[in-house]
Amino acid sequence: MADKLAQVKWAEFRIGDLFEILTPKKRFDANKVELVENGYPYVVRTALNNGVKGYLNEDETFLNERNTISFGQDTATIFYQEKPYFTGDKIKVMKFKKQNFNKKNAQFFLPAMSKAFRTFSWGSSSFSVSILAKVKVWLPVTQNNEINLDFMENFVAELEAQRSAELENYLSATGLADYVLTAEEQNALENYSYLNWQQYNLEYLFGKSIRGKRLKSADRISGNLPFVTAGETDEGISAFIGNDVTIFPKNTTTIDMFGSAKYRNYEYGADDHIAVVHTQDLKKMAALFITSAIHKASYTGKFSYSRNFYAKDADELDIWLPEKDGKPDYDYMVLLVSAVQKLVIKDVVLYADEKIRATKQVIAR
Protein backbone atom coordinates (compact mmCIF):
# COMPACT_ATOMS: atom_id res chain seq x y z
CA MET A 1 0.00 0.00 0.00
CA ALA A 2 2.90 2.35 0.71
CA ASP A 3 4.10 1.88 -2.87
CA LYS A 4 0.77 3.14 -4.20
CA LEU A 5 1.08 6.31 -2.12
CA ALA A 6 4.61 6.85 -3.40
CA GLN A 7 3.63 6.42 -7.05
CA VAL A 8 0.67 8.79 -7.10
CA LYS A 9 1.07 12.49 -7.83
CA TRP A 10 0.45 14.89 -4.91
CA ALA A 11 -0.45 18.57 -4.58
CA GLU A 12 -1.19 21.06 -1.83
CA PHE A 13 -4.66 22.58 -1.31
CA ARG A 14 -6.18 25.16 1.00
CA ILE A 15 -9.07 23.81 3.08
CA GLY A 16 -11.10 26.88 2.15
CA ASP A 17 -10.78 26.01 -1.54
CA LEU A 18 -12.06 22.49 -0.92
CA PHE A 19 -14.79 23.04 1.66
CA GLU A 20 -17.46 25.49 2.61
CA ILE A 21 -16.87 26.15 6.31
CA LEU A 22 -20.30 26.59 7.88
CA THR A 23 -21.54 27.61 11.31
CA PRO A 24 -24.35 25.33 12.60
CA LYS A 25 -27.81 26.88 12.65
CA LYS A 26 -28.09 26.29 16.39
CA ARG A 27 -25.74 25.31 19.21
CA PHE A 28 -27.25 22.81 21.64
CA ASP A 29 -25.84 23.21 25.16
CA ALA A 30 -24.68 19.85 26.56
CA ASN A 31 -25.85 20.88 30.04
CA LYS A 32 -29.38 21.65 28.87
CA VAL A 33 -30.24 18.92 26.36
CA GLU A 34 -31.85 15.58 27.11
CA LEU A 35 -30.17 12.65 25.38
CA VAL A 36 -32.40 9.89 24.00
CA GLU A 37 -31.83 6.39 22.68
CA ASN A 38 -33.33 6.99 19.25
CA GLY A 39 -32.72 10.31 17.57
CA TYR A 40 -30.18 12.21 15.52
CA PRO A 41 -26.46 12.19 16.47
CA TYR A 42 -25.37 14.98 18.80
CA VAL A 43 -21.80 15.92 17.82
CA VAL A 44 -19.54 17.75 20.27
CA ARG A 45 -15.79 18.36 20.61
CA THR A 46 -14.94 15.00 22.13
CA ALA A 47 -12.32 12.83 20.41
CA LEU A 48 -14.36 9.70 21.22
CA ASN A 49 -17.11 7.87 19.32
CA ASN A 50 -16.77 9.89 16.12
CA GLY A 51 -17.56 13.03 18.14
CA VAL A 52 -21.04 11.75 19.03
CA LYS A 53 -21.98 12.40 22.66
CA GLY A 54 -25.43 10.84 22.28
CA TYR A 55 -28.69 11.37 20.39
CA LEU A 56 -31.29 14.15 20.39
CA ASN A 57 -34.88 14.62 19.35
CA GLU A 58 -34.95 18.31 18.45
CA ASP A 59 -36.34 20.54 15.70
CA GLU A 60 -35.08 19.02 12.45
CA THR A 61 -34.69 22.46 10.86
CA PHE A 62 -31.52 22.81 12.97
CA LEU A 63 -29.93 19.65 11.60
CA ASN A 64 -26.61 19.89 9.78
CA GLU A 65 -26.27 18.20 6.41
CA ARG A 66 -25.16 14.59 6.15
CA ASN A 67 -21.98 13.70 4.22
CA THR A 68 -20.02 16.53 5.85
CA ILE A 69 -17.07 16.85 8.22
CA SER A 70 -17.45 18.14 11.78
CA PHE A 71 -14.54 20.13 13.20
CA GLY A 72 -13.95 21.03 16.86
CA GLN A 73 -12.63 24.57 16.88
CA ASP A 74 -10.55 24.31 20.05
CA THR A 75 -9.81 20.57 19.94
CA ALA A 76 -9.09 19.97 16.22
CA THR A 77 -11.28 16.86 16.35
CA ILE A 78 -12.19 15.99 12.77
CA PHE A 79 -14.87 13.42 11.90
CA TYR A 80 -16.89 12.43 8.87
CA GLN A 81 -20.63 12.49 9.60
CA GLU A 82 -22.61 10.13 7.41
CA LYS A 83 -26.01 11.13 8.82
CA PRO A 84 -27.69 14.50 9.58
CA TYR A 85 -26.66 15.71 13.03
CA PHE A 86 -27.04 18.35 15.72
CA THR A 87 -23.99 20.08 17.21
CA GLY A 88 -22.73 21.39 20.51
CA ASP A 89 -20.42 24.31 21.24
CA LYS A 90 -17.59 25.40 18.90
CA ILE A 91 -18.25 22.99 16.06
CA LYS A 92 -17.82 23.96 12.43
CA VAL A 93 -19.32 22.02 9.54
CA MET A 94 -17.20 21.44 6.45
CA LYS A 95 -19.14 20.79 3.24
CA PHE A 96 -17.11 19.58 0.27
CA LYS A 97 -17.58 21.80 -2.76
CA LYS A 98 -17.59 18.92 -5.25
CA GLN A 99 -20.49 16.49 -5.64
CA ASN A 100 -18.61 13.19 -5.51
CA PHE A 101 -17.64 13.32 -1.84
CA ASN A 102 -18.46 10.13 0.07
CA LYS A 103 -17.58 8.04 3.11
CA LYS A 104 -14.74 6.23 1.36
CA ASN A 105 -12.76 9.20 0.09
CA ALA A 106 -13.62 11.10 3.28
CA GLN A 107 -11.59 8.52 5.20
CA PHE A 108 -8.59 9.60 3.14
CA PHE A 109 -9.22 13.28 3.84
CA LEU A 110 -9.41 12.85 7.62
CA PRO A 111 -5.79 11.73 8.30
CA ALA A 112 -4.52 14.26 5.76
CA MET A 113 -6.36 17.04 7.58
CA SER A 114 -5.34 15.73 11.01
CA LYS A 115 -1.72 15.84 9.89
CA ALA A 116 -2.15 19.50 8.97
CA PHE A 117 -3.31 20.17 12.54
CA ARG A 118 -0.76 17.87 14.25
CA THR A 119 0.87 20.71 16.22
CA PHE A 120 -2.50 21.81 17.59
CA SER A 121 -3.43 20.81 21.15
CA TRP A 122 -6.57 20.77 23.30
CA GLY A 123 -7.31 24.10 24.93
CA SER A 124 -5.53 26.31 22.42
CA SER A 125 -7.28 29.33 20.96
CA SER A 126 -10.21 28.48 18.72
CA PHE A 127 -9.77 28.36 14.97
CA SER A 128 -11.74 31.05 13.18
CA VAL A 129 -13.21 30.40 9.75
CA SER A 130 -10.54 32.58 8.15
CA ILE A 131 -7.72 30.63 9.82
CA LEU A 132 -9.30 27.28 9.00
CA ALA A 133 -9.65 28.25 5.35
CA LYS A 134 -5.90 28.94 5.06
CA VAL A 135 -4.72 25.57 6.44
CA LYS A 136 -3.12 23.49 3.68
CA VAL A 137 -3.33 19.73 3.09
CA TRP A 138 -1.50 17.42 0.69
CA LEU A 139 -3.72 15.20 -1.46
CA PRO A 140 -3.37 12.87 -4.47
CA VAL A 141 -4.13 14.46 -7.83
CA THR A 142 -4.64 13.36 -11.42
CA GLN A 143 -2.28 14.25 -14.24
CA ASN A 144 -4.47 17.33 -14.77
CA ASN A 145 -3.87 18.36 -11.14
CA GLU A 146 -7.47 17.65 -10.15
CA ILE A 147 -8.09 15.99 -6.78
CA ASN A 148 -7.98 12.26 -7.41
CA LEU A 149 -11.07 11.15 -5.51
CA ASP A 150 -11.19 7.82 -7.33
CA PHE A 151 -7.70 6.96 -6.12
CA MET A 152 -8.64 7.88 -2.55
CA GLU A 153 -11.77 5.74 -2.66
CA ASN A 154 -9.99 2.72 -4.13
CA PHE A 155 -7.07 3.06 -1.73
CA VAL A 156 -9.35 3.13 1.33
CA ALA A 157 -11.39 0.20 -0.01
CA GLU A 158 -8.28 -1.91 -0.62
CA LEU A 159 -6.87 -1.01 2.78
CA GLU A 160 -10.13 -2.04 4.45
CA ALA A 161 -10.10 -5.32 2.53
CA GLN A 162 -6.51 -5.99 3.55
CA ARG A 163 -7.29 -5.44 7.21
CA SER A 164 -10.54 -7.41 6.92
CA ALA A 165 -8.66 -10.33 5.36
CA GLU A 166 -6.16 -10.24 8.22
CA LEU A 167 -9.06 -10.24 10.65
CA GLU A 168 -10.72 -13.09 8.78
CA ASN A 169 -7.52 -15.15 8.95
CA TYR A 170 -7.17 -14.44 12.67
CA LEU A 171 -10.77 -15.44 13.36
CA SER A 172 -10.31 -18.64 11.40
CA ALA A 173 -6.99 -19.52 13.10
CA THR A 174 -8.42 -18.95 16.59
CA GLY A 175 -11.69 -20.75 15.92
CA LEU A 176 -13.72 -17.57 16.34
CA ALA A 177 -15.13 -17.64 12.82
CA ASP A 178 -17.78 -20.13 13.96
CA TYR A 179 -20.67 -18.02 15.25
CA VAL A 180 -23.45 -20.62 15.02
CA LEU A 181 -24.88 -21.46 18.44
CA THR A 182 -25.08 -25.10 19.48
CA ALA A 183 -28.29 -26.40 21.05
CA GLU A 184 -26.56 -26.40 24.46
CA GLU A 185 -25.43 -22.78 24.06
CA GLN A 186 -28.91 -21.72 22.97
CA ASN A 187 -30.35 -23.41 26.07
CA ALA A 188 -27.79 -21.65 28.26
CA LEU A 189 -29.00 -18.28 27.00
CA GLU A 190 -32.67 -19.17 27.37
CA ASN A 191 -32.22 -20.52 30.92
CA TYR A 192 -30.27 -17.53 32.25
CA SER A 193 -33.34 -16.04 33.96
CA TYR A 194 -33.96 -19.27 35.83
CA LEU A 195 -30.50 -19.72 37.34
CA ASN A 196 -29.92 -20.35 41.00
CA TRP A 197 -27.23 -17.93 42.19
CA GLN A 198 -25.06 -18.41 45.26
CA GLN A 199 -22.40 -16.30 46.93
CA TYR A 200 -18.89 -17.80 47.20
CA ASN A 201 -15.73 -16.61 48.91
CA LEU A 202 -12.78 -16.18 46.54
CA GLU A 203 -10.19 -17.76 48.86
CA TYR A 204 -12.52 -20.74 49.43
CA LEU A 205 -12.70 -21.32 45.67
CA PHE A 206 -9.11 -20.67 44.57
CA GLY A 207 -6.91 -20.45 47.66
CA LYS A 208 -4.97 -17.41 48.82
CA SER A 209 -4.24 -14.80 46.19
CA ILE A 210 -0.62 -13.76 45.56
CA ARG A 211 0.65 -10.21 45.50
CA GLY A 212 3.17 -9.21 42.86
CA LYS A 213 6.53 -7.69 43.70
CA ARG A 214 7.67 -4.13 43.11
CA LEU A 215 10.03 -3.54 40.21
CA LYS A 216 11.02 0.07 39.57
CA SER A 217 10.94 1.32 36.01
CA ALA A 218 14.65 2.10 36.17
CA ASP A 219 15.41 -1.51 37.12
CA ARG A 220 13.42 -3.13 34.32
CA ILE A 221 15.39 -4.98 31.67
CA SER A 222 13.89 -5.12 28.21
CA GLY A 223 12.53 -8.55 27.31
CA ASN A 224 9.47 -10.54 26.23
CA LEU A 225 7.56 -11.07 29.49
CA PRO A 226 4.49 -8.82 29.92
CA PHE A 227 4.75 -6.91 33.21
CA VAL A 228 1.36 -6.02 34.69
CA THR A 229 0.78 -2.89 36.79
CA ALA A 230 -2.31 -0.93 37.80
CA GLY A 231 -4.30 0.84 35.10
CA GLU A 232 -6.61 0.36 32.13
CA THR A 233 -4.26 1.38 29.31
CA ASP A 234 -2.97 -1.66 27.40
CA GLU A 235 -4.77 -3.88 29.94
CA GLY A 236 -2.33 -2.68 32.59
CA ILE A 237 0.78 -3.95 30.78
CA SER A 238 3.39 -1.25 31.37
CA ALA A 239 6.42 -3.01 29.89
CA PHE A 240 7.91 -6.21 28.50
CA ILE A 241 10.76 -7.31 30.73
CA GLY A 242 13.64 -9.79 30.92
CA ASN A 243 14.09 -9.58 34.70
CA ASP A 244 14.15 -12.68 36.92
CA VAL A 245 10.71 -12.30 38.49
CA THR A 246 7.87 -14.59 39.53
CA ILE A 247 6.07 -15.75 36.39
CA PHE A 248 2.35 -16.21 36.86
CA PRO A 249 0.56 -18.81 34.72
CA LYS A 250 -1.86 -18.01 31.93
CA ASN A 251 -5.61 -18.44 32.45
CA THR A 252 -5.42 -16.50 35.72
CA THR A 253 -7.09 -13.29 36.90
CA THR A 254 -5.42 -10.12 38.16
CA ILE A 255 -6.97 -7.44 40.36
CA ASP A 256 -5.19 -4.09 40.48
CA MET A 257 -5.01 -1.50 43.27
CA PHE A 258 -8.33 0.03 42.16
CA GLY A 259 -10.17 -3.30 42.18
CA SER A 260 -10.20 -3.69 38.39
CA ALA A 261 -10.11 -7.39 37.41
CA LYS A 262 -8.65 -8.66 34.13
CA TYR A 263 -8.28 -12.10 32.59
CA ARG A 264 -4.79 -13.09 31.41
CA ASN A 265 -4.40 -15.72 28.69
CA TYR A 266 -0.59 -15.48 28.77
CA GLU A 267 2.25 -15.82 31.29
CA TYR A 268 3.25 -12.54 32.96
CA GLY A 269 4.98 -10.79 35.82
CA ALA A 270 3.24 -8.39 38.19
CA ASP A 271 4.12 -5.54 40.53
CA ASP A 272 3.05 -5.04 44.12
CA HIS A 273 -0.18 -3.30 43.14
CA ILE A 274 -1.49 -6.52 41.58
CA ALA A 275 -3.24 -9.47 43.23
CA VAL A 276 -3.29 -12.75 41.27
CA VAL A 277 -6.23 -15.16 41.62
CA HIS A 278 -5.46 -18.82 40.81
CA THR A 279 -8.11 -19.64 38.20
CA GLN A 280 -5.66 -21.57 35.99
CA ASP A 281 -7.31 -24.96 36.57
CA LEU A 282 -10.61 -23.76 35.09
CA LYS A 283 -11.57 -23.91 31.45
CA LYS A 284 -10.94 -20.59 29.71
CA MET A 285 -14.61 -19.65 29.36
CA ALA A 286 -15.26 -20.36 33.04
CA ALA A 287 -12.23 -18.28 34.02
CA LEU A 288 -13.60 -15.41 31.93
CA PHE A 289 -16.94 -15.69 33.74
CA ILE A 290 -15.15 -15.68 37.11
CA THR A 291 -13.15 -12.59 36.12
CA SER A 292 -16.37 -10.72 35.32
CA ALA A 293 -17.89 -11.77 38.64
CA ILE A 294 -14.77 -10.59 40.48
CA HIS A 295 -14.73 -7.27 38.65
CA LYS A 296 -18.36 -6.63 39.54
CA ALA A 297 -17.64 -7.27 43.22
CA SER A 298 -14.30 -5.44 43.48
CA TYR A 299 -14.50 -2.48 41.09
CA THR A 300 -17.05 -0.48 43.03
CA GLY A 301 -15.22 2.79 43.68
CA LYS A 302 -14.23 1.69 47.17
CA PHE A 303 -10.54 1.42 46.25
CA SER A 304 -8.30 4.28 45.14
CA TYR A 305 -4.80 5.73 45.55
CA SER A 306 -5.53 6.30 49.23
CA ARG A 307 -7.12 2.88 49.76
CA ASN A 308 -5.48 0.22 47.62
CA PHE A 309 -6.88 -3.22 46.84
CA TYR A 310 -4.47 -5.92 48.04
CA ALA A 311 -4.28 -9.71 47.94
CA LYS A 312 -5.89 -9.89 51.38
CA ASP A 313 -8.88 -8.01 49.99
CA ALA A 314 -9.18 -10.60 47.24
CA ASP A 315 -9.23 -13.37 49.88
CA GLU A 316 -12.12 -11.65 51.64
CA LEU A 317 -14.07 -11.00 48.44
CA ASP A 318 -17.43 -12.73 47.89
CA ILE A 319 -18.73 -13.21 44.35
CA TRP A 320 -22.06 -14.41 42.96
CA LEU A 321 -22.03 -17.47 40.70
CA PRO A 322 -24.54 -19.89 39.16
CA GLU A 323 -24.94 -22.87 41.51
CA LYS A 324 -25.77 -26.53 40.86
CA ASP A 325 -25.78 -29.36 43.41
CA GLY A 326 -24.25 -27.07 46.01
CA LYS A 327 -21.26 -26.10 43.83
CA PRO A 328 -20.41 -23.43 41.26
CA ASP A 329 -21.83 -24.54 37.92
CA TYR A 330 -18.68 -24.17 35.83
CA ASP A 331 -20.14 -26.17 32.93
CA TYR A 332 -22.95 -23.63 32.58
CA MET A 333 -20.44 -20.75 32.74
CA VAL A 334 -18.51 -22.28 29.83
CA LEU A 335 -21.65 -22.60 27.71
CA LEU A 336 -22.91 -19.10 28.51
CA VAL A 337 -19.62 -17.31 27.77
CA SER A 338 -19.18 -19.35 24.59
CA ALA A 339 -22.69 -18.35 23.47
CA VAL A 340 -22.12 -14.66 24.25
CA GLN A 341 -18.80 -14.72 22.43
CA LYS A 342 -20.46 -16.14 19.32
CA LEU A 343 -23.21 -13.52 19.44
CA VAL A 344 -20.61 -10.75 19.68
CA ILE A 345 -18.25 -12.17 17.07
CA LYS A 346 -21.03 -12.82 14.54
CA ASP A 347 -21.28 -9.17 13.55
CA VAL A 348 -17.47 -8.96 13.29
CA VAL A 349 -17.30 -11.99 10.97
CA LEU A 350 -20.15 -10.72 8.80
CA TYR A 351 -18.56 -7.24 8.72
CA ALA A 352 -15.24 -8.66 7.52
CA ASP A 353 -16.98 -10.74 4.83
CA GLU A 354 -18.99 -7.75 3.61
CA LYS A 355 -15.93 -5.48 3.46
CA ILE A 356 -14.02 -8.02 1.38
CA ARG A 357 -16.94 -8.47 -1.02
CA ALA A 358 -17.44 -4.70 -1.37
CA THR A 359 -13.76 -4.12 -2.12
CA LYS A 360 -13.68 -6.81 -4.79
CA GLN A 361 -16.54 -4.99 -6.51
CA VAL A 362 -14.70 -1.64 -6.34
CA ILE A 363 -11.44 -3.08 -7.66
CA ALA A 364 -13.25 -4.91 -10.46
CA ARG A 365 -14.68 -1.69 -11.90
Secondary structure by P-SEA (a helix, b strand, c coil): caaaaaaccccccccccccccccccbbbbcccccccccccbbbccccccccccccccccccccccccbbbbcccccbbbbbccccccccbbbbbbbccccccaaaaaaaaaaaaaaacccccccccccaaaaaabbbbbbbccccccaaaaaaaaaaaaaaaaaaaaaaaaaaaccccccccaaaaaaaaacccbbbbbbbccccccbbbbbbbbcccccccccbbbbcccccccccccccccccccccccbbbbccccbbbbbcccccccccbbbbccccccaaaaaaaaaaaaaacccccccccccccaaaaaabbbbbbbcccccaaaaaaaaaaaaaaaaaaaaaaaaaaaaaaaaaaaac
